[in-house]
Amino acid sequence: MAEKAENKTRNKPPKKKKSEFKKLFHMGSIDVIFCCIVFLLFAFGLVMMYSASYAFAAAQEGSANAYLKKQLFFGILGIIAMFVVSFVDYRIFNSWVTPFVIMPVSLLLLLAAFVQNRGSAIKRWLSLGPVGFQPSEVAKLALILVMAYMICILSQTLEAKKGQKVIARRSGLTTFEKGLYYFIDAPWKASALLSAVIVVFAAFVIIGKHLSGTILIFLIGVAMLWLGGVPKRYFAALGAFVAVVVVVVMLKPDLLKLFSDYAYERIMVWKNKEAFGNTTYWQTEQGLLAIGSGGFFGLGLGNSRQKLLYVPEPQNDFIFTIVCEELGVIGAAAVIILFAVLIIRGFMIAVRVKDYFGSLLVCGIMMQIGLQVLLNIAVVTDSIPNTGISLPFFSYGGTSLFILFLEMGLVLSVSRKSYIEKI
């Protein structure tokens, strides 16, 4: 019997090694529930974007369908990209590719936008021929990838230090990773390095006079620090610093002129609404009128009055006000619930994947979506100054929609390795 077994083993053909190309992809079932929620949000957002935009599009573009066609085009491209990315093994980003390709490229795009628009007040758009996009949208995803990669490496390094394992001598580590081993020997050093990454991204966004983008980059970075297990005492110090900055800005808003006249104006408008009621505060004021006139059940889909050139560019950041006006409290609650379900399902995927990098990646993406929804609603309800933050899947914008679908593709890629019940 032993001889027969040995002969079978000898006669068994050797397993074919996977080619480097095939290693980039992986199979398995995706989380269908998460995918369905994404499609539902996109469909809902597309309907509301068209309803909010057709009057403004007819006046500005000469065609009521102009924004719908563009949004649908980028949506289809994004869906294709989402499914392609879902087959890509997300773990390839847990390598030198992230710090040495993705991070430099995203920063160079931000710098290129600044150089291209150095003579204008707004420097956040980069034009490549007929195509224009905001590099800050790319930077948000790049920051999540870089932070997830760095947290994984640093956590492994600190664990190795505790166990006195000289991991720098193990094979498979890059020179960069070996260097981190010799440099990082305490949590404060790891926290400082991660904070430096956030500062670099924020600095490249801030030179483009993009206040909302800078705020989001900072908040996403802080969320990743929290997810990465940075000691809570550091957050207490950070919270105290931010509180001091906010108080100083509120008391001395003139300091914002050093950053941008636009930012100064927005703070002053928010503080002194009566003085700006018919000028800069117009958009916020008309948005509040839209929310209030919707009542509990709304005026009905397509029946908004404020979108008829009262709310400026209602298809963009203030689209939630049109949702409230046409669908009322019920419609607004439905939007919020859909986003909540998407985020909860995303966290379920993250919790049930064994790979730490994949878990951090999904959590970071879900935190980004949650922050954008929260800040967008806070802006349109005048709870915070108008900073121009888009509502995911709803606000008009090809760059943000395409990148959003790429992020959903990464979540679906992680879901292939997640031990979660799938349909």
N, C-alpha and C positions, 0 to 999 in steps of 0.2 A: 504493500500500500504506500509506504513511504517512497519507494522507488518510482511508482506511478505518479505520485504527487510531484516528485522532483522533476520527472520527465515533462509533466505538464507545464511546470514553471519554466523549464528550459526552452520548451517549444513555443511558449507564449511570446508573441511578438512584442518588442519593447514599445512603451507608450511614446507616441509622437509628441515632441515638445511644441508648446504653443509658440507661434511666431510672435515677434515683438508687436506686429500690427494687431493680431488677435487679442493680445493682452490688454489692449486699450478698451475692449468692449466686454460686456458681460450680459448674460441672459437672466431669465427669471421673471416672475410676474410682478407687474407694478401695482401700486396701491390704487385700485380703480375708484374707490370712494374719494380719495384726494383728487384724482384726475377729474372726476365728475363735478366736484365743487369748483375746481378751476374753470371748467367750461361753463358752469352755471353763472359764475361771477362775470366771466367775459361776455356771455350773451346778455346778461342783465345790464352790464356796463355799456355795451354797444348800443342797446335800445335807448338807454337814458342819454348817452352821448349824442345820438342822432336827434332825439327829442329836444335836448338842450341847445343844439347847435344850428338847426336848419335855418332859423331866422337870421342869425348872425352870419352864417355861411352865405346865404343869399345876398346879404348886404355887402359883405366884404369880398367874396369870391365869385359872385355872379351865379352860383349854383347851390341850391339847398342841400345837395348830396355831397358837396366837396369834402367835408371833414369825415363823413361816413365812409367814403371810398378809401381815403388815406388810412383811416383807422382799421378798416377791414383788411386792407392790403398788408399792413404791418402785423395785424393779428394773425393772418394766415401764415405769414413768414415765421412769426413767433411760435405758432403751434407746430409747424414742421420742425423748427429748431428744437423745440421742447422734446419731441419724440426722439429726435436724433441724439440729443444730449442724454436722454434717459437710458440709452444703450451704452453710453460711454461710462467706463468704470471710474467713478468719482475719485477713487484712491490715487489716480495719477496726479491729482492736484496736491496730494500729501507728499510732495517731493520738491526738488530744486526748481521745478517748472514755476511754482507759485512765487517764490521770492525773487527769482532771477529772470522771469519772463513776464508773468502777469502783472506784478507790481511795477516794474519799470515802464512797461507799455502804457499802463493806466496813468501813471504820473506824466509821461511824455505827452499823452493826449491832452491832459489838463494844461500843461505848459504850452502846447501848440495852440490851444484855444486862446490863451492869454496873449501870445505873440501875434496871432492872426487878428485879434481885436484890440490891440494896444491903444489904438486911437479913439476907441468908443467907450461909453460909460459901462456897458455890459460886456463881459468877456467870457461868458460861460458857454457860448455856442461855437462849435468847430465845423467849418464847411469843407467838405471833401468833394469838390465838383458840385453836382446838383444836390448832393445829400448833405444835410446838416443835422448834427446831433449834439447832445450834452455829454461831454466826457465824465461829468460827475456821476451819471447813472452807471457808467462802467466802473468808476472808482468805488461805489458802494459795494458792488459784488466783489471787486478785487480786495477790498479791505476785509470782508468776511472771510475770504479764502486765505489771505495772508495771516490773519489773526488765528484762524483755526489751525493752520499749519504750525505757526510759532508756538501756540499753546501746547500742542501735542509734543513738539520737540522739547520745550522747556520743562513740561511736566515729567517727561521721561528722564531728562537730565537730572532734575532734582531728586527723583526717586533713586536714580543710580548713585547719586552722591550719598543718599541716606544709607544705601546698601553697600557702599564702598566698591561699586563695580566700575571698572575703568572702561566705560562703553566706547571711549574714543579709539580703543584698540580693536574693537569688533569690526568685522568686515561689513560693507554695505553702507557705511556712513560717509557723507560728503565732507569735504574740508570745512565747509560752513558749519555743519552740525558738530564736527569735532571741536571747532573753535568755540562754539557755544558751551560745550562741556567744560572747557578750561576756564571760561569767563563766568558762567553762572554757577554760583554756589550758595545762593540765598534767595528766598522769595522776593525780597525787595529789588534785587537786581533783575529778576525775571519781570516783575511788574514795571520797572523803569524802562526796560527794553520794549515791552508791549505798548506802554504809553508813548514811547518815542515813535513807534510806527503810526499811531493815531495822529500824533502831532504833525508828522510828515504829510500824511494824506490831507489833514485839515488845512495845512499851510498851502498846499497846491490848489485846493479848492477855493480858499479864501482870496487868493490873488485874482481870481476871476470875478470878484465882487458878488459871489453867490452865497448870500447869507443863509438861505434855507438849506442849501447843500452842505454848508459847513456845519450847521446845527445837526443835521442828520448823520453826517460822518462822525461827529463827536459822540452822539448818542449811541450809534451802532457800535462804535469802538468801546464805549463804557459797558454796553450790554455784553459784548464779547468778553471783556475783563471779568464781569460778574459770572458768566457761564464758565469761564476758565478757572474759577476758584481762587481769584486774587483775594488776599486777606481783607476782611470787612473793615478793618481800621483804616485802610487806604481809601476806601470809599467815603468814610466819614470825613477824612481830610479833603477829598475831592469835593464832596458836597458843601463843605464850609467855604472852600475857594470859589465855587460857582455862585453860592449865595452872596458872597462879598461882591463878585463881579456884577451880578444882577442889580444889587442895591446901588452900586456906584453908577451903573448905566442909567438906572431910573432917576437918580438924583442929579447926575451930570450927563445928560444925553448928548451934549456937544462933543463928548469924547468919541462918539460914533462917527463923527465927520472924518476922523483919521482913517476909518475903515471905508465908509461909503456914505455919501449924502443921501442915497436911497434908504439905507438902514436907519439913518438919523430921522428922516422924514416919517418912516413907518412907526417908529417909537413915539414921535411927537403926535402923530395922528391918533394913535391908540390912547395916549395920555390925555389929549385935549380934543375930543371928538367935535365939540361944538364949533371950534375954529376952522375945521376942515370939512364940514358937512357937505358942501357942494363941490368939493374938489377931490382930494386924495381919498377921503373917507367914503366916496360915492359907492364904490364897489361893495364894500362891507355893509353899508347902510341898505343898499338895494337887496343884497343877499339876505339880510335879516328880515326885510319885508317879505321876501319869498318864503322864508321858513315860517314866519308868522301867519301868512295868508293860506298856507296849506292845511292848517288845522289837523284834526285827527285822521280824516280819511283822504285829504288832498282834493285838488280840483279835477283830477283825472289825468291820465297819461296824455301828454301833448297839449294840455290846456294851461300851461304856465303863462302868466302875463309878464312876469319879470324878465323872462328870457327874450322878450321882444325889444331888445336893445336897451334895456334898463340895467341889467347886470352885465358889465363888460366881459366879453369872452366867457360866457357861461359854461362852455364845454370844457374849460380847463380846471383850475383849482377850485372854482366855486360851483362845480356840478352838483355837489351834495345839497346845495340850497334849492336847486331845481327838483331834485328827488323829493325833498321835503314838501315843496309846493304842489307837485303833481300827485304824489303818492301819500302825502301826509306822514303822520307819526308812524303809521303801520309800515309804510314803505321804507322810511328811515331805519326803523327797527329791523326790518328784513335785511337791509344792507349790512348793518352792524352784526347781526346774528350770523349771516353768511361768512363774514370775515372771521368771526370768533370760531366758527366750526372749522374753517380752513386752518386757522392757527393751531387749534386744539389737535386736529388730525395730524398736522405737521409735527407737533411735539410728541404725539404718540409714535410716529415713525422714528423720531430721533431717540426716544427712550428705549425703543426695542431693537436698535441696531447695536451690535457688539463693538463696532469700530468707533473709537473715540472721535476721530476726525470727522467721520460722517455725521455723528451726533451733533458735534459743534457746528458743522456746516448748515444742517437743517435748522437748528435752533437759531443761528444767526440770521438766516433768511426769514424765518417766521417773526423774529424780533423786529427786523427791518419793516416788514409789512405792517405789523402791529403799531409801530411807531409812526409810520406814515399816515395810517388811518386815524390814529389818535390826534396827531398834530393837524391834519387837514380839517377834521371836525372842530377842533379847538379854534382854528383860524376863522372858519366861516361862521362860527357862532360868536366871534369877537371875544373869545376867552383869552387869546394871546394876540400879539400884533400880527398883521398880515405879512407872512413870510413866503407865500407862494409855494406851498407843498402840495403835490398832486395826490389824488385819491387812486390807489392802485386799481387797474382794470376799468376804471370809470373815466378818469380824466383823459382828454385828448393829448396824444403825444406818441409818436412812433418809436423814439428811442427808449422811453421808459417802458412801453408795452413790450417791446422786443426783449429787452433785458429781463423784464419780469418773467416772461415765458422761459427764458434761459434758466433763470433761478428755479422755476417750477420743474424744469427738466432735471436739474441737479437733485431736487428733492425726490423725484420719481426714481432717479438712478439709485439713490440711497435706499429707497423703499424696496428695491429688488433684493437687498441684503438684510432688510428688516424683518424680524420675526413677529409680524403683525398679521392678523387674519385678513386675507384679501378675497375679494369676490372673484 
